[in-house]
Amino acid sequence: AQTVTQSQPEMSVQEAETVTLSCTYDTSESDYYLFWYKQPPSRQMILVIRQEAYKQQNATENRFSVNFQKAAKSFSLKISDSQLGDAAMYFCAWNGGSQGNLIFGKGTKLSVKP
Amino acid sequence: NAGVTQTPKFRILKIGQSMTLQCTQDMNHNYMYWYRQDPGMGLKLIYYSVGAGITDKGEVPNGYNVSRSTTEDFPLRLELAAPSQTSVYFCASSYNTPSNQPQHFGDGTRLSIL
């Protein structure tokens, strides 16, 4: 069975600094996709960034980028120039297989200090 | 487009009562999902559907039922509410899977069983 592990329950970063959130996963599938979702207190699930497993190039979206290490099954999220609005729960998620559902990690709560 | 719409947003039930959580999407997506999110945890799959008339169990299906009579609607029913079903429920949809296209989430239903 696929599993996703986020080993950092909470992280804190100073405004304008950079922070990296860790995620590891376990799967025997060769074709899959990885996502980072942001969940603010409003509880909306907001897509931050996505990565196709067959692409070696790391995905980037403005201030957000990933470090995807397929052999190590690692998918970390780097947030540059952190802003107060980045404060939220961040979930790493894996998508693959016939069901198509997302397998989520337990999340990392990110605080941003002014 | 409205996307994925869930109703109600909040509900309090007494033990043993029943209710239906409604979910509607207007994106003509084939795949629909119900997740639950317990405090401090990621989302776990309850049931999913790959098209009208087809449903299947996810990781935590006990105590729930679903139906999919149309492409748009995917209601989740609780027959005998129990305190263990206190959670936030999310409905999501996607066009196909596995895919790099993100699942679209509703805003969630916060359900308390007292």
HADDOCK unambig.tbl for C-alpha pairs under 7 A between the chains (distance, minus, plus):
assign (segid A and resid 32 and name CA) (segid B and resid 98 and name CA) 6.63 0.50 0.50
assign (segid A and resid 33 and name CA) (segid B and resid 99 and name CA) 6.63 0.50 0.50
assign (segid A and resid 33 and name CA) (segid B and resid 100 and name CA) 5.92 0.50 0.50
assign (segid A and resid 43 and name CA) (segid B and resid 107 and name CA) 6.81 0.50 0.50
assign (segid A and resid 44 and name CA) (segid B and resid 107 and name CA) 5.29 0.50 0.50
assign (segid A and resid 45 and name CA) (segid B and resid 105 and name CA) 6.29 0.50 0.50
assign (segid A and resid 50 and name CA) (segid B and resid 100 and name CA) 6.79 0.50 0.50
assign (segid A and resid 52 and name CA) (segid B and resid 100 and name CA) 6.49 0.50 0.50
assign (segid A and resid 95 and name CA) (segid B and resid 98 and name CA) 6.08 0.50 0.50
assign (segid A and resid 96 and name CA) (segid B and resid 98 and name CA) 4.77 0.50 0.50
assign (segid A and resid 97 and name CA) (segid B and resid 98 and name CA) 6.22 0.50 0.50
assign (segid A and resid 98 and name CA) (segid B and resid 98 and name CA) 6.96 0.50 0.50
assign (segid A and resid 100 and name CA) (segid B and resid 97 and name CA) 4.97 0.50 0.50
assign (segid A and resid 100 and name CA) (segid B and resid 98 and name CA) 5.21 0.50 0.50
assign (segid A and resid 104 and name CA) (segid B and resid 42 and name CA) 5.38 0.50 0.50
assign (segid A and resid 104 and name CA) (segid B and resid 43 and name CA) 5.95 0.50 0.50
assign (segid A and resid 105 and name CA) (segid B and resid 42 and name CA) 5.49 0.50 0.50
assign (segid A and resid 106 and name CA) (segid B and resid 40 and name CA) 6.80 0.50 0.50
assign (segid A and resid 106 and name CA) (segid B and resid 41 and name CA) 4.54 0.50 0.50
assign (segid A and resid 106 and name CA) (segid B and resid 42 and name CA) 4.28 0.50 0.50
assign (segid A and resid 107 and name CA) (segid B and resid 41 and name CA) 6.68 0.50 0.50
assign (segid A and resid 107 and name CA) (segid B and resid 42 and name CA) 6.06 0.50 0.50
